[in-house]
Amino acid sequence: MRILLFGPYPRQDGRVTGGVMAVVAALARALARDDAHVVAVASASPGAADQVEQDGRVTIYRLGIPRLPRARGHRTIRRKLMATAHDFRPTIIHAHGTGYYAAAAQDGFWPVILTAHGVVYEEAKRSGPLGWKDRLAWQYDARLEKKVLGRARRVIAISPYIRQAFADYPHLQWIDIPNPVADAFFDIRPQPQPGRLFTPARVIPRKGVDILIRAFAAIARDFPQATLRIAGENTSNPDFAAACRTMAAAAGIDDRVHFLGNLNRDALLREYANAVGVVLPARQETAPVAIEEALAAGCPVIATRVGGVPWMIEHERNGLLVAPADADALARALARLLSQEEDAAIWARNARLSAAPYRLDAVTTATLAAYRTLLPSH
C-alpha cells in the first residue's frame, strides 16, 4: 500500500510542536514498519525552500509556503501538495486536520480519509483577545473547515466529542480511532521527583497557562518543594508568554516556574518520568495527545472539564477534573495531588491501565482497516 500523509512532521532535531505533529510522526513510522510505502508531506516555514528528508523508512517532503498564505487561499501550498501526490501516486491520502492539508487532499482523485483533530470555531472563541488580523485568520480557517467537512466523506473521530461538535454534518461517515502514543511513553519507568508538576502545552491563552500560574501561586507557600515545568512553544503569542512570566515574577514564584520551550523526544520522556503529575488547564481541547502520553507514562492528570477531556480522564480514578478558568478549583486539585500520596499512587497505576486504547499497534491496525474500506477491492 502506498500511503501519503498530509500533516505537520517533526524536524530532524526531534522537537514536536503540538499533538497533531506527534500523531503524524508516530503513525507514519508505524505504517512504514508494516511494509507500507509511506510518504509524509508537511509545510515548511514561509519563504523556506522545498526539502526532502528521511526518517527511517518514511520520506518527508517539506514544502515552502509563501508569506500570508491565507490571503492567497493557500493556493500555492495546495498545488505543491497535489504535485507531490501526482508524483507519488498513492493508494490513499490521509490528511490531518480540517484545514489546507485536507482541502488539498480533496483536490485530487485518490481515496481520501481525514482525521479531525480540532474544532476551529471553538478554539477561536477561547484564544484570548484578538487583533483584526487574528480575527480574519480565524474566520478564514472556520470557513475552510466548513467547506472541507462539506466535501468530506470518511472522517476519523479521535474522540466522541468530535462527533458531537460536527453533528451538523450528517453525511459524514465516522470511524472511531483515538490518537496513537509512541511505544516509548509506555516504556517509561516513573521516577517522580517530590513536588514536580509538568505541563506539556503551548504558552497560548487557550491552554490556560495564566490560570495555572495563579493556581500554583496559591499553593506554593504550603508546598515549598513544588515546582512547575511548562514545556511548549512560547513564540506564537509572545505578549501572552511575557504576561505569564510577569505574573509568576509578581507572585514571587518565578524561580519555581520553568518555561522549557519545545523539547525533543528524550527530554520530553524525562519530564514525564520525573513528574508527580501532569497538569493541563486548557480552556478548550479535543483529545489532547499530552493526556494520552501522560497516562501511558503512568502520570496522574489534572485537567479541565472541556471538550473531549472527560472521555479521557475519569475523576478520582486516573486523575482529577476541574472547571475551566477556575484558578481556585485548580489550586485545590494541585494541593490534593501533592498532599494525598496514596491516592496519587492509585491514580498513577490506573493511568497506565487506561492508556491501553492509545497503544500504537492497536491504532495502526485500526487505521489500516479504515484505509481498506476505501479501496475499490474492498
Order of alpha helices (4+ residues) and beta strands (2+ residues): beta-alpha-beta-beta-beta-alpha-beta-alpha-beta-alpha-alpha-beta-alpha-beta-alpha-beta-alpha-beta-alpha-beta-alpha-beta-alpha-beta-beta-alpha-alpha-alpha
